Amino acid sequence: MGKGDANSNKALSREELPAVLQHRFEKHMHRHEGLDWKEIEAKLQGNPAKLESLHQMEQTGGEPDVVWYDEKEGGYVFVDCAAESPAGRRSVCYDRKALESRKKYKPENSAVDMAEEMGIDILTEEAYRALQQIGEFDLKTSSWVQTPADIRERGGALFCDRRFGHVFVYHSGAESYYGARGFRGSLIV
């Protein structure tokens, strides 16, 4: 595996991150045809908070990469592009309410809380499906996605994966958690 595409035993320093991101960008040009790394790098240099969020995405196994430019927001969208749901963000329930509702065997955290702490957004179902258009992700794992309020109010939450060549969306109790379910995030820079 190439530099920056695998979780190594060595922690990545913040100073090393831009080079890792550039290497991944250049290695996977099919994810962001027509985008220029120099423009992205310039935006990153002027935004230490976004670099910190990207560092956390990287440290938790997300392998963030630029996947598109958001015209409405005027920024480049980084998304977790690890083959499977980021290893450092698995075994979490959906949100704080779900975490607090568990009486026994509570997970350490929730997807919504982790994303907020990292300064990223959990992918919507639409963004998850768009990501799957540029590669095949979550062939063995699954990822929580943003859940509509009416589903969440009834105790449920949504997650997605890719099986049999198709992307599936499922529902589960928001308080559930599994070793193979995490979440993917996005960040606009």
N, C-alpha and C positions, 0 to 999 in steps of 0.2 A: 504494500500500500504506500501511496505517496505521502510526502510531508503534509501534515494538516488534514489528512483524510482518515486518520485513525486516532483513537484515544491512546495516547502513550502513557507510560508510567510517570513521566516527567511532567510536572505542571508547566503550562505555557505562561510565560510572563506577558504582561501588557505590552511591553516593547516589541515582543516577537509577533504579536497578533497581526499587525498590518501586512507583514510578509506572508504569513500563513493565508490570510484572506486573499491576497493578490495571487498566490500560487493556486489556490482553489479556483479562483475566478478564471485564470488562464487555462487551467486543466479542464474545466467544464464549460467551454464557450457556448455549447448548445443550450445552456440554461438562460443565457442573456445576450442573444445575438443582437448586434447593433449598439451595445452599451460599451462605454469607454472607461477602463479602469482609472485613468488619470482624473476624470471628473468625479468618480466615486471617492477616490483617495482624497481629493481636495475637500469634499464634504466631510469626510471622516476626520481629517486633521483639525477642522474647526469645531469639533463636537466631542469633547472628552466623555460626556455622559453617555452618548450613543456607543462610543468605543468600549466603555465599561459594560454596557448591556451586551454587546457582541462578545466581549471577553467571557462573560458569564454563560452565554449561549455555547461558546466553544468549550469552556471548562466542564459543562454538564453533558458534553457529548453530542451537541447539536450539529456541528459542522456547518455553520451558517454560510450562505452564499447569496449573491444577488440573483434574484429570479425575474424581476421586472421593474419597470419604472412606473410609478403612480402619478399620472398626469394631474389628477385632482389635488393630491397632497404635495406635488412638486418634489418628490423624493424617490430614492432608490429603495426597493424593498428587499431586505435580507430575510431569508427563511431558513429554518433548520432543514438541511439536506442530507443528514445522516441516513443511511439505508434503512435503519430501524428507528423506532421512537427513541429519543435521546436517553441513554442509559442512566444518566444522573438525574433524570426527572420521571422515573417510573415508580410504581407502587405508591401512587398518590390518589386520593379521592378527588372529586371534582372541585369543591369549593369549601370555604370556612364553615358554612351552615352544615354541610354534609360531614365534615370532620368533627364538629361539635356534637352531631347527632349520634355518633358511634359510641356505644357503651363499652365495648371490649375490642381489643386488637386494633387500636387506632393507628392509621398510618402516621408518618412523621409530619406530613404536610399535605396541602391540596394544590392542584394544578393552578387554580385561579390565584391563590396567594403567592405561589412561586413565580408565576409570570409577572405579577405586580411588583414583587421584590426585585426581579431582574429588569424591570422596565420594558417588557415586551408584551405583545398581545398573543393570546392563544388563537390559532388559526380558526377562521370560520369554516363551515362546510364548503362554501364556495371556493375559498382560498386553498383548502385541502385538495379539492378536485382539480384546481388549476395547477397545483404543484405536481399532481400525479400525471399531468399532461407532458411534463418535461422529464419524467423518470418514473421508476417503479419503487415506491417506498412502502414501508410497513408490510412486508410479505410474511413476517413472523410475529410482529408486534401490532399494537393498535395505539391510537392517539385520541385523547379527549379533544373535542372541538367546542367552540362557543355554542352554548345551548340557549334556544329561545326561552324567554321568561315564562311562557305558559307551560312549557314542559318542566322547567326547573321548579315552578311553584307546586307541581304535582309530585315532586321528589325525584324526577328523572334527570338524566344528562345524556348527551350524545357523544359517541366516539366513532372513529372510522378506521378502516384498514383496506388493504388490497389483497384480494384472493381470487384465484381462477381468472386472472386477467381483468378483473373489474374492481371498482372502488365501491365499498359498501358503507353505509351509515347505519348504526345500531343505537339502541337505547339501553340504559342500565340504571340501577339506582345510583344516585349521585354519591352515596357514601361508599360504594364498592371501590375496591382497588385490587390490582393484580400486578404481579412482577413483570408482565409483558405489556402493560399499558402505561403510557406516559402522556406527554403532550408535545406538540410542535408549536414554535412561536414565530412571530414575525416582528420586524423592526423597520421603520421607515427612517432613512437617513437623507 
